[in-house]
Amino acid sequence: MAASTPDQPSRADGAEEPFPADLGGRQTEPIDVGNRRTEPIDVGNRRTERIDVGNRTTEPIDVGNRPTVRLPTQRSGGVRRGGRAPIVVAAAVATLWAALVSYLPVAVVMGLAQLAEDAATWTGAARVGLAAWLLGHGVPLETGAGSLGLAPMALAALAAWRVSRAGVHVSRAIGARNHGSPRQALTVAVVIGCAYGLIGALAALAVTTDSLAVSPLRAAANLAVFGALAALVGALRTTGALRVVARRLPAPLRHGIRTGVVAALLLLGAGAGAAGLAVATGGGDASSMIQAYRAGVTGQAGITLVSVAYAPNVAVWASAYLLGPGFAVGADTVVRTTEVTVGALPAIPLIAGLPHGPVGGFGAALLTVPVFAGMAAGWLLARRRLRSAARDRTPLSWKGLLGAAAIGGPVAGLVLGAAATVSGGPVGGGRLVEVGPVGWQVAVVATVVVAVGTVVGAAATRVFTGN
């Protein structure tokens, strides 16, 4: 026997009870959902039900001639987003914060270094730190002893990172994230560059005294270009425009640019290793130079941190030394693998690792480092292109592979030449008016050496893999 439904009563004769109500010619009945009962409602001549789910009651809707109900939608607990921020306001806030974050460590370091002087004050340390911050952006400082233009590249890297993050934040604030628009990325970079240039001009006016002069126009120009380029990097990645631009480039050019940058970074890393080894070997002389300042523990710590700020400069000089052109530590001086000609030098800890003469014996193996760096970059290029060809099931073209490898040479030359140019500068007047490598010489030699290395490395990898 079929069991009777508990919610539907039956009469003694077995006939079912009629629906409880007749509304407009249609019969409705209550529907039980869980422990809650609904009330029938009538809309026109169609039967609909109001169903209660949880603590929310749905409203009836009619679709055609069928009874339907409106299902509840989950309420959002988030906060409704406001409008997009004006680009000028967003750029002003983000750029000011980037400048402040990159300036504070410099002020602390310069304050520690100034403890070597009895007349050191907090205001003096803040002003000197601001001058050093401008110097880190390549703004020359005119002092009584001459022009100081040797920019600490560690500070420049810190400032570039913070301004790049400003480009990221401004791109998000204006709603340009992942839009793939190069125009929006360029707009963000230009606005941040203008704001950064204004900060540079104000900083130059603030540090100018009787004994120190900084050109506001030069500061504004340097920081505007610096800020625009650094912000462009962050904006391109955030907006997704970098992928759009990369896809528009021919494949050999795209892979050649990557290969050249990799080769330049490998060579800079080799230079950093060689410089670190040289300074460690001459660690006794460096320690004696620091102790000669008689600045106490705190002052010596400040001097050491200042030397660390110039460590990337020394790494670039060591890369130029490995390539062959070498570098200068004053007028009419040269330091290269085949010749070392220097005169009297100031007691600076970083010069403790200078070679005493031309390399010989096993030292000649240093000349092969740039070639091996290029070969390593060519090997990485070939491995990447072979994996891509295997994935696409297409043969790898010799023309495309060797073309990309050859392009890597000029790209590496441009990167290393630019690094050599910004790593040098005058340190006052007199003999130290010329310090650092010559940019164009480094660029030419790096182009030839890296191009040979990348082509050999890529071709050897293709041959030995059998593809």
C-alpha positions in Angstrom: 0.0 0.0 0.0 1.2 3.5 -0.7 1.8 5.5 2.4 -0.3 8.6 2.7 1.4 11.9 2.8 1.4 13.3 6.4 0.9 16.9 5.2 -2.1 16.0 3.0 -5.1 14.7 5.1 -7.5 12.2 3.6 -11.2 11.4 4.3 -12.6 8.3 5.6 -13.8 7.2 2.1 -10.3 7.5 0.8 -10.9 10.7 -1.2 -8.3 13.4 -0.8 -9.3 16.7 0.8 -9.4 19.6 -1.5 -6.9 22.4 -1.4 -7.4 24.7 1.5 -8.3 27.8 -0.6 -9.5 28.7 -4.0 -8.0 32.0 -5.2 -9.1 33.4 -8.6 -10.0 30.0 -9.9 -6.7 28.5 -8.9 -6.0 26.4 -5.8 -3.0 27.0 -3.6 -1.7 25.2 -0.6 1.0 26.1 2.0 4.5 24.7 1.4 6.6 23.7 4.3 10.4 24.5 4.1 12.3 23.1 7.1 10.3 24.2 10.2 8.8 27.3 8.6 5.5 27.5 6.8 4.8 29.8 4.0 1.6 31.8 3.3 -0.1 31.5 -0.1 -0.5 34.6 -2.1 -2.4 35.2 -5.4 -1.1 37.2 -8.3 -3.8 37.6 -10.9 -5.1 34.1 -11.8 -1.8 32.4 -11.3 -0.8 30.4 -8.2 2.5 31.5 -6.7 4.1 30.8 -3.3 6.1 33.1 -1.0 9.0 30.9 0.3 11.0 31.8 3.4 14.7 30.8 3.3 16.8 31.6 6.3 16.0 35.1 7.5 15.2 36.4 4.1 11.8 36.4 2.3 11.7 36.3 -1.4 9.3 38.2 -3.6 7.2 36.3 -6.1 7.8 36.8 -9.8 5.8 35.4 -12.8 7.5 33.8 -15.8 4.9 32.7 -18.4 2.1 30.6 -16.9 4.3 28.7 -14.5 4.5 29.4 -10.8 8.0 30.7 -9.9 9.7 32.2 -6.9 12.6 34.6 -6.6 15.7 32.9 -5.2 17.5 34.8 -2.5 20.9 36.4 -3.4 23.7 36.4 -1.0 24.4 39.7 0.5 27.9 41.2 0.0 29.8 42.0 3.1 32.4 44.1 1.3 32.6 47.8 1.1 31.4 49.4 -2.1 34.3 50.8 -4.0 34.5 54.5 -4.5 35.5 56.4 -7.6 38.9 56.5 -9.1 41.4 58.8 -7.6 42.6 61.8 -9.7 45.9 61.1 -11.2 47.5 64.3 -10.0 46.5 63.6 -6.3 47.6 60.0 -6.5 50.9 60.9 -8.1 51.6 63.6 -5.5 51.0 61.4 -2.5 52.8 58.3 -3.9 55.8 60.3 -5.2 56.2 62.3 -1.9 56.1 59.0 0.1 58.7 57.4 -2.3 61.0 60.4 -1.8 60.6 60.3 2.0 61.3 56.6 2.3 64.5 56.8 0.2 65.7 59.9 2.0 65.4 58.8 5.6 68.1 56.0 5.5 70.5 58.5 3.9 69.9 61.0 6.6 70.6 58.4 9.3 73.8 57.2 7.6 75.1 60.7 7.1 74.3 61.5 10.7 76.4 58.6 11.8 79.2 59.6 9.5 79.1 63.2 10.8 79.7 62.0 14.4 83.3 62.1 13.5 83.0 65.9 13.8 82.4 67.6 17.1 80.2 70.2 15.5 77.7 67.7 14.1 74.0 68.6 14.7 70.7 67.0 13.7 69.8 69.9 11.3 73.3 69.6 9.8 72.9 65.9 9.3 69.4 66.4 7.8 70.8 68.9 5.3 73.8 66.8 4.4 71.6 63.8 4.0 69.4 65.7 1.6 72.4 66.8 -0.4 73.6 63.1 -0.5 70.1 62.1 -1.6 70.3 64.6 -4.5 73.8 63.2 -5.3 72.3 59.7 -5.5 70.2 61.0 -8.4 73.2 62.3 -10.3 72.8 65.9 -9.2 76.3 67.4 -8.8 77.2 69.3 -5.6 79.3 72.4 -5.9 81.6 72.7 -2.8 84.6 74.8 -1.9 86.9 71.9 -2.9 85.3 71.5 -6.3 82.4 69.6 -7.9 81.2 66.4 -6.3 79.4 64.2 -8.9 80.2 60.6 -8.0 76.7 59.2 -7.4 76.3 56.3 -4.9 74.6 53.7 -7.0 73.1 51.8 -4.0 71.2 54.9 -3.1 70.1 55.3 -6.7 68.8 51.7 -6.8 66.8 52.4 -3.6 65.3 55.5 -5.0 64.5 53.8 -8.3 62.7 50.9 -6.5 60.6 53.3 -4.4 59.6 55.4 -7.4 58.8 52.3 -9.4 56.5 51.3 -6.6 54.9 54.7 -6.8 54.2 53.9 -10.5 52.5 50.7 -9.4 50.3 52.4 -6.8 49.2 55.3 -9.1 48.3 52.8 -11.9 46.1 51.0 -9.4 44.6 54.1 -8.0 43.4 55.4 -11.4 42.0 52.0 -12.4 44.5 51.2 -15.1 45.5 47.8 -13.7 45.8 45.1 -16.3 44.3 47.3 -19.0 47.2 46.7 -21.3 47.4 50.4 -22.3 50.9 51.8 -23.0 49.3 55.3 -23.1 48.1 55.0 -19.5 51.5 53.7 -18.4 53.2 56.6 -20.1 50.8 59.1 -18.6 51.5 57.8 -15.1 55.2 58.0 -15.7 55.1 61.6 -17.0 53.0 62.8 -14.1 55.2 61.1 -11.5 58.3 62.4 -13.2 57.0 66.0 -13.0 56.2 65.6 -9.3 59.6 64.1 -8.6 61.3 66.9 -10.5 59.4 69.5 -8.4 60.6 67.7 -5.2 64.2 67.8 -6.5 64.0 71.6 -7.1 62.7 72.2 -3.6 65.4 70.0 -2.1 68.1 71.9 -4.0 66.8 75.2 -2.7 66.7 73.7 0.9 70.4 72.5 0.9 72.0 75.5 -0.8 74.2 77.4 1.6 77.3 79.6 1.4 79.6 76.5 1.3 77.3 74.2 -0.8 75.5 75.1 -4.0 73.0 73.0 -6.0 71.4 74.1 -9.2 67.5 73.8 -8.8 67.1 73.5 -12.6 69.7 70.7 -12.8 68.0 69.0 -9.8 64.6 69.3 -11.4 65.8 67.9 -14.7 67.7 65.0 -13.2 64.9 63.9 -10.9 62.2 64.4 -13.5 64.0 62.0 -16.0 64.9 59.6 -13.2 61.4 59.5 -11.8 59.7 59.1 -15.2 61.9 56.2 -16.2 61.6 54.4 -12.8 57.8 55.0 -12.7 57.5 53.7 -16.2 58.9 50.4 -15.2 56.3 49.9 -12.5 53.4 51.3 -14.6 54.2 49.0 -17.5 54.1 45.9 -15.4 51.0 46.9 -13.5 48.9 48.0 -16.5 50.1 44.9 -18.5 51.4 47.1 -21.2 54.7 45.4 -21.0 53.2 42.2 -22.4 51.4 44.1 -25.1 54.6 45.8 -26.2 56.6 42.6 -26.0 54.1 40.7 -28.2 54.4 43.4 -30.9 58.2 43.0 -31.2 59.6 40.4 -33.6 60.6 37.2 -31.8 64.4 37.5 -32.5 64.4 41.0 -31.1 62.5 40.1 -28.1 64.7 37.1 -27.2 67.8 39.1 -28.1 66.9 41.9 -25.6 66.4 39.4 -22.9 69.7 37.6 -23.7 71.7 40.9 -23.7 70.2 41.9 -20.3 71.1 38.5 -18.9 74.6 38.7 -20.2 75.1 42.2 -18.7 73.8 41.0 -15.3 76.1 38.0 -15.4 79.1 40.2 -16.1 78.1 42.7 -13.4 77.8 39.8 -11.0 81.3 38.6 -12.0 82.6 42.1 -11.4 81.0 42.3 -8.0 82.6 39.0 -7.0 86.0 40.1 -8.2 85.7 43.4 -6.3 84.6 41.7 -3.2 87.5 39.3 -3.4 89.9 42.2 -3.9 88.6 44.2 -1.0 88.6 41.1 1.3 92.2 40.5 0.3 93.1 44.0 1.2 90.9 44.0 4.3 93.8 45.0 6.6 94.5 48.2 4.7 90.8 49.0 4.6 90.5 48.6 8.4 93.5 50.8 8.9 92.0 53.5 6.8 88.7 53.4 8.8 90.6 53.6 12.1 92.6 56.5 10.9 89.5 58.7 11.0 89.3 58.4 14.8 85.5 58.7 14.7 84.6 56.2 17.3 82.4 53.2 16.8 79.4 55.1 15.6 81.4 57.3 13.2 83.2 54.3 11.8 79.9 52.5 11.2 78.7 55.5 9.3 81.9 55.6 7.2 81.5 51.9 6.5 77.8 52.4 5.4 78.9 55.2 3.0 81.4 52.8 1.5 78.7 50.2 1.1 76.6 52.8 -0.8 79.4 53.0 -3.4 79.9 49.2 -3.6 77.8 48.9 -6.8 80.0 51.6 -8.4 83.0 49.5 -7.6 81.3 46.4 -9.1 80.8 48.3 -12.4 84.4 49.4 -12.3 85.5 45.8 -11.8 83.4 44.7 -14.8 85.1 47.3 -16.9 88.4 45.9 -15.6 87.5 42.4 -16.7 86.4 43.6 -20.1 89.7 45.4 -20.7 89.1 49.2 -20.8 89.5 49.5 -17.1 88.8 52.6 -15.1 90.5 55.7 -13.7 91.0 56.9 -10.1 92.1 60.4 -11.0 93.5 62.4 -13.9 96.2 60.6 -15.9 95.6 57.3 -14.1 94.5 54.0 -15.4 93.7 50.6 -13.9 93.4 47.7 -16.3 94.6 44.1 -16.6 97.6 45.1 -18.7 98.5 48.4 -16.9 98.1 50.0 -13.5 99.2 53.6 -13.2 98.0 55.5 -10.1 99.5 58.3 -7.9 98.7 59.4 -4.4 95.2 58.5 -3.4 92.9 59.6 -0.5 92.4 57.2 2.4 89.1 55.6 1.2 88.4 52.0 2.2 87.1 51.1 -1.2 90.5 51.7 -2.9 92.1 49.1 -0.6 91.4 46.4 -3.3 93.1 48.2 -6.2 95.6 45.9 -8.0 99.2 46.8 -7.7 100.2 45.9 -11.2 99.3 44.0 -14.4 97.9 40.6 -14.0 100.0 37.6 -14.9 100.0 33.8 -14.7 96.6 32.6 -13.5 95.3 36.2 -13.3 95.1 36.1 -17.1 92.2 33.8 -16.8 90.1 36.8 -15.7 90.1 37.9 -19.4 87.9 34.9 -20.3 85.2 35.8 -17.8 83.2 38.2 -20.1 83.3 35.5 -22.9 82.0 32.9 -20.5 79.3 35.2 -19.3 78.1 35.6 -22.9 78.3 31.9 -23.5 76.1 31.3 -20.5 73.5 33.8 -21.8 73.6 32.1 -25.2 73.1 28.7 -23.5 70.1 30.0 -21.7 68.7 31.4 -24.9 69.1 28.1 -26.8 67.5 26.1 -24.0 64.6 28.4 -23.8 64.0 28.4 -27.6 64.4 24.6 -27.8 61.7 24.1 -25.1 59.4 26.5 -26.9 59.9 24.7 -30.2 59.3 21.3 -28.5 56.1 22.6 -27.0 54.8 24.0 -30.3 56.1 21.0 -32.2 57.9 23.2 -34.7 61.6 23.1 -35.7 63.9 25.7 -34.3 65.3 28.0 -37.0 69.1 28.5 -37.0 68.5 32.0 -38.4 66.2 33.0 -35.5 68.4 31.5 -32.9 71.7 33.1 -34.1 70.0 36.4 -34.8 68.7 36.6 -31.3 72.1 35.7 -29.9 73.8 38.4 -32.1 71.4 41.0 -30.9 72.3 40.2 -27.3 75.7 41.8 -27.9 74.6 45.4 -28.6 72.0 45.2 -25.9 74.6 44.1 -23.3 76.9 46.9 -24.6 74.2 49.5 -24.1 73.5 48.3 -20.6 77.1 48.1 -19.5 78.0 51.4 -21.2 75.2 53.2 -19.4 76.2 51.6 -16.1 79.8 52.7 -16.6 78.7 56.2 -17.4 76.6 56.7 -14.3 79.1 55.0 -12.0 81.8 57.6 -12.5 82.1 61.3 -11.8 84.3 63.9 -10.2 85.3 63.8 -6.5 86.2 67.5 -5.9 88.9 69.3 -7.9 92.5 68.5 -8.5 93.5 65.0 -9.6 90.2 63.3 -8.7 88.3 65.2 -11.3 88.2 62.0 -13.3 87.0 58.8 -11.5 85.5 55.7 -13.1 85.4 54.0 -16.5 84.8 55.6 -19.9 81.3 54.6 -20.9 81.7 54.4 -24.7 84.8 52.3 -24.4 83.0 49.8 -22.2 80.0 49.7 -24.5 82.1 48.9 -27.6 84.2 46.2 -26.0 81.2 44.6 -24.3 79.2 44.6 -27.6 81.9 42.6 -29.4 82.8 40.2 -26.5 79.3 39.4 -25.5 78.1 38.9 -29.1 80.8 36.4 -29.7 80.1 34.6 -26.5 76.3 34.4 -27.0 76.6 33.2 -30.6 79.1 30.5 -29.6 77.0 29.4 -26.6 73.7 29.3 -28.5 75.2 27.4 -31.5 77.0 24.9 -29.3 73.9 24.2 -27.3 71.9 23.6 -30.4 74.5 21.2 -31.9 75.1 19.2 -28.8 71.4 18.7 -28.0 71.0 17.1 -31.4 67.9 19.3 -32.3 
